[in-house]
């Protein structure tokens, strides 16, 4: 069983261009990717400055992208992160939220994400406050589906260290309080899960009171550590057997839009072929489909450097050889590799604190 597949542009750092987004939708829709959630961390109008309205020019670009998604048969959605709204959901905050919802509704969005991730969470009434906000939004938005990302969206204790200890029973309280039609996101046993198992997902579903909607943090490569690597290999640890246990599968793509299509295609193949899936063969097919045979061969031969060693594991001579190799290709993916080698996507810790 193949669940609903889609893209979430939910990474830190430099976001995609509008052309890159449109090209990704066009490329992946035929493979079964049926939704696109626009939620780049760098879009302050959806996060720390969410109370500020979109300028008309930027809203027009969003509307054009929404139209492109619709023409491709892809659900268009936006992920709104009303930063720390649950600390003061008063009349001025409600007025600002109503205005933002009206702007987003004008885009004709099908899906609305309400994301409480990456902000303070150690409040005893956190779930109740968030349920109040989501119920308020649900009564006012024209979106046909609401997808909520909890503050604690994984079992990983790193969230407790960074954002405060999660309240006891938080996920279960949130699930009990929300309308069953509202989806709840989950990244797995870790923020960047190495695998998802039916047993884990069944346990989470029981706690949530609904099947989890996966926010899959592969092949994303943002942040100071991951930005030093390209995530190109095929998906593993996502067996087709998890399909019946999830409500949807959103792939948080890498900072390199074209290269991201390679692993994305392999996930679709994994669900489609089930127990016959072979990840190396799937990678080769996807790489050739995205890159063409010659560039695919060059990337395959460089995987140990690009993905495993990364920028910090290569000396200057090796970087120079790779740069020379990929400069020889007139292809946007080759230009992404060269840009990455030149540090175009280097990310600092400050981005994680300010976006």
C-alpha positions in Angstrom: 0.0 0.0 0.0 1.4 3.3 -1.1 0.4 6.2 1.3 -0.1 9.7 0.2 3.3 11.0 -0.7 4.4 14.7 -0.8 7.1 17.3 -0.4 7.6 19.6 2.6 9.9 22.4 2.0 10.7 22.7 5.7 14.4 23.2 6.1 16.6 25.9 7.6 18.8 28.1 5.4 18.5 29.4 1.9 15.1 28.4 0.5 14.3 27.3 -3.0 13.6 29.7 -5.8 10.1 29.7 -7.3 11.4 28.1 -10.5 13.0 25.3 -8.4 9.7 24.7 -6.6 7.7 24.6 -9.8 10.3 22.2 -11.5 10.2 19.9 -8.5 6.4 19.6 -8.6 6.5 19.0 -12.4 9.2 16.3 -11.9 7.7 14.4 -9.0 4.0 14.5 -9.6 4.2 11.7 -12.2 6.0 9.5 -9.6 3.0 9.9 -7.2 3.9 13.0 -5.1 0.5 14.5 -4.5 1.1 17.4 -2.2 3.6 20.3 -1.6 3.7 22.0 1.8 5.5 25.3 1.5 7.1 26.0 4.9 10.7 27.2 4.5 12.2 28.2 7.9 13.6 31.3 6.2 10.1 32.7 5.4 9.7 34.9 8.4 6.1 35.7 7.4 5.2 32.2 8.4 7.4 32.1 11.6 8.8 34.7 13.8 7.2 37.6 11.9 3.9 35.7 11.2 1.9 38.7 12.4 3.2 40.8 9.5 1.2 40.5 6.3 2.8 39.2 3.1 3.7 42.0 0.7 1.6 42.0 -2.4 4.4 40.9 -4.7 5.4 37.9 -2.5 1.7 36.9 -2.2 1.4 37.0 -5.9 4.4 34.6 -6.3 2.8 32.2 -3.8 -0.5 32.4 -5.7 1.3 31.6 -9.0 2.9 28.6 -7.4 -0.4 27.4 -6.0 -1.8 27.6 -9.5 1.1 25.6 -10.8 0.5 22.9 -8.2 -3.2 22.7 -9.1 -2.4 22.4 -12.8 -0.1 19.4 -12.0 -2.8 17.8 -9.8 -0.8 18.4 -6.6 -2.4 19.7 -3.4 -0.9 23.0 -2.4 -0.4 23.8 1.3 1.4 26.2 3.6 3.0 25.5 6.9 2.2 28.3 9.4 4.4 28.4 12.5 2.7 31.1 14.7 5.8 31.6 16.9 5.0 31.2 20.6 1.3 32.1 20.0 0.3 29.7 22.9 2.1 32.1 25.3 -0.6 34.7 24.7 -3.6 33.9 22.6 -5.4 37.2 23.3 -7.5 39.5 21.2 -4.7 41.2 19.3 -3.1 37.8 18.6 -6.4 36.5 17.3 -6.9 39.5 15.1 -3.4 39.1 13.6 -4.0 35.3 13.1 -7.4 36.0 11.4 -5.7 38.4 9.0 -2.9 35.9 8.2 -5.5 33.1 7.6 -7.4 35.4 5.2 -4.2 36.1 3.2 -3.4 32.4 3.0 -7.0 31.5 2.1 -6.8 33.9 -0.8 -4.2 31.6 -2.3 -6.7 28.8 -2.6 -4.6 26.5 -0.5 -5.9 23.0 0.0 -3.8 22.1 3.0 -2.9 24.2 6.0 -0.1 23.1 8.3 -0.1 24.5 11.9 3.4 23.9 13.2 4.4 24.3 16.8 7.9 22.8 16.3 11.2 24.5 17.3 9.9 26.7 20.0 9.6 26.7 23.8 7.4 23.8 25.1 7.9 23.1 28.8 4.5 24.4 29.8 2.1 22.2 31.9 -1.0 23.2 29.8 0.8 23.1 26.4 -1.5 20.6 24.8 -4.7 22.4 25.9 -3.4 25.7 24.7 -2.5 24.3 21.3 -5.9 22.5 21.0 -7.6 25.9 21.6 -5.5 27.5 18.8 -6.1 24.7 16.3 -9.8 24.6 17.0 -10.0 28.4 16.5 -8.1 28.1 13.2 -10.2 25.1 12.0 -13.4 27.2 12.5 -12.0 30.0 10.2 -9.8 28.6 7.5 -11.0 27.6 4.1 -8.3 24.9 3.8 -9.8 21.4 3.4 -7.2 19.7 5.6 -5.3 20.7 8.7 -2.0 19.1 9.5 -0.5 19.9 13.0 3.1 19.5 13.9 3.4 19.0 17.7 6.0 20.8 19.7 7.4 17.3 20.6 7.2 15.5 17.3 9.6 12.7 18.1 10.7 10.5 21.0 14.2 12.0 20.6 15.2 13.6 23.9 17.2 16.3 22.0 14.0 18.3 21.9 13.7 18.2 25.7 17.2 19.4 26.0 16.7 22.3 23.6 13.1 23.4 24.2 12.5 22.2 27.7 11.1 19.0 29.2 8.0 17.9 27.4 4.9 17.9 29.7 3.8 14.4 30.9 1.2 12.9 28.5 1.6 15.8 26.0 1.1 13.8 22.8 -1.8 11.8 24.1 -3.5 14.9 25.5 -3.0 16.7 22.2 -4.5 13.7 20.3 -7.5 13.5 22.6 -8.2 17.2 22.3 -8.0 17.5 18.5 -10.8 16.6 16.1 -9.9 13.1 14.7 -10.0 14.6 11.1 -6.9 16.7 11.9 -3.6 15.1 11.0 -0.6 15.0 13.4 2.9 14.9 12.2 5.7 12.7 13.5 9.4 12.4 12.6 9.9 9.0 14.2 12.1 7.7 17.0 14.6 10.5 16.2 14.5 13.9 14.6 16.2 12.4 11.6 15.0 8.8 11.8 17.1 6.1 10.5 14.1 3.8 10.1 10.4 3.5 10.7 8.9 0.3 11.9 5.3 -0.8 11.9 5.5 -1.5 15.7 6.8 2.0 16.5 4.1 3.6 14.3 1.4 1.5 15.8 2.4 2.6 19.3 2.5 6.2 18.2 -0.9 5.9 16.5 -2.4 4.6 19.7 -1.0 7.5 21.7 -2.1 10.1 19.1 -5.5 8.6 18.5 -4.9 8.6 14.8 -2.3 7.4 12.3 0.8 9.6 12.3 1.5 11.8 9.3 5.2 11.3 8.7 7.5 14.3 8.4 10.6 12.4 7.1 13.9 14.2 7.7 15.7 12.6 4.8 17.3 13.8 2.5 17.2 17.2 4.3 20.8 18.5 4.9 20.4 21.8 6.8 22.2 22.9 9.9 26.0 23.2 10.6 26.6 19.4 10.5 24.4 18.1 7.8 25.0 20.9 5.3 28.5 19.6 4.9 27.1 16.5 3.2 25.0 15.8 0.2 22.2 13.3 0.9 21.8 11.4 -2.4 21.4 7.7 -1.7 18.2 5.8 -1.9 15.8 5.6 0.9 16.2 2.7 3.3 14.5 1.9 6.6 11.1 2.8 5.1 9.7 -0.5 4.2 6.4 -0.7 2.3 5.0 -2.5 5.3 4.6 0.9 7.1 2.1 2.1 4.5 -1.0 0.9 6.4 0.3 2.5 9.6 0.6 6.1 8.4 -1.8 8.8 7.1 0.8 10.3 4.7 4.5 10.6 4.0 6.0 14.1 3.6 9.7 14.2 2.5 11.7 17.2 3.9 14.0 17.6 0.9 17.6 18.7 0.8 18.7 22.3 0.2 19.7 21.2 -3.4 16.3 21.0 -5.2 17.4 19.0 -8.3 19.5 16.5 -6.4 16.7 15.9 -3.9 14.6 14.3 -6.7 17.0 11.3 -6.7 16.1 9.9 -3.2 12.5 11.1 -3.6 12.0 8.8 -6.6 13.5 5.9 -4.7 10.9 6.3 -1.9 8.1 6.0 -4.4 9.7 2.9 -5.9 10.1 1.4 -2.4 6.4 1.6 -1.8 5.5 0.5 -5.3 7.8 -2.6 -5.3 7.4 -3.7 -1.6 9.6 -6.6 -0.6 11.2 -6.6 -4.1 12.8 -3.2 -3.5 16.6 -3.0 -3.9 18.0 0.3 -2.8 21.2 0.3 -4.9 19.3 -0.5 -8.1 16.6 2.0 -7.2 19.3 4.7 -6.8 20.8 3.9 -10.2 17.5 4.2 -11.9 16.6 7.4 -10.1 20.0 9.0 -10.7 19.8 8.3 -14.5 16.2 9.6 -14.6 17.2 12.9 -13.0 20.8 13.3 -14.2 21.1 11.4 -17.4 23.5 8.5 -17.8 26.9 10.3 -17.9 26.3 12.6 -14.9 24.7 9.7 -13.0 27.8 7.7 -13.5 30.0 10.6 -12.2 27.8 11.1 -9.1 27.7 7.3 -8.4 31.5 7.2 -8.5 31.7 10.2 -6.1 29.2 9.1 -3.5 31.9 8.3 -0.9 33.1 11.8 -1.1 29.9 13.7 -1.6 27.7 11.9 1.0 30.0 10.0 3.4 33.2 12.1 3.7 31.5 15.4 3.1 33.3 18.7 2.9 35.2 18.2 6.2 36.4 14.8 5.1 38.0 15.9 1.9 41.3 17.7 1.4 41.7 20.6 -1.0 43.1 18.4 -3.8 40.1 16.1 -3.7 37.6 19.1 -3.7 39.5 20.6 -6.7 39.2 17.3 -8.6 35.5 17.0 -7.9 34.9 20.6 -8.9 36.7 20.1 -12.2 34.7 16.9 -12.8 31.3 18.4 -12.3 32.0 21.8 -13.9 32.2 19.8 -17.1 28.5 19.0 -17.1 25.9 21.5 -18.3 23.2 20.4 -15.8 21.5 22.1 -12.9 22.4 19.2 -10.6 26.1 19.5 -11.5 25.9 23.2 -10.7 24.4 22.3 -7.3 27.3 20.0 -6.6 29.8 22.7 -7.6 28.0 25.3 -5.5 28.0 22.9 -2.5 31.8 22.3 -3.0 32.2 26.1 -3.0 30.3 26.5 0.3 27.1 27.9 -1.1 25.0 26.0 1.4 27.2 26.3 4.5 25.0 26.8 7.5 25.8 28.2 10.9 24.2 27.6 14.2 22.7 31.1 14.1 20.2 30.1 11.4 18.7 27.5 13.8 18.2 30.3 16.4 16.9 33.1 14.2 14.8 31.5 11.4 
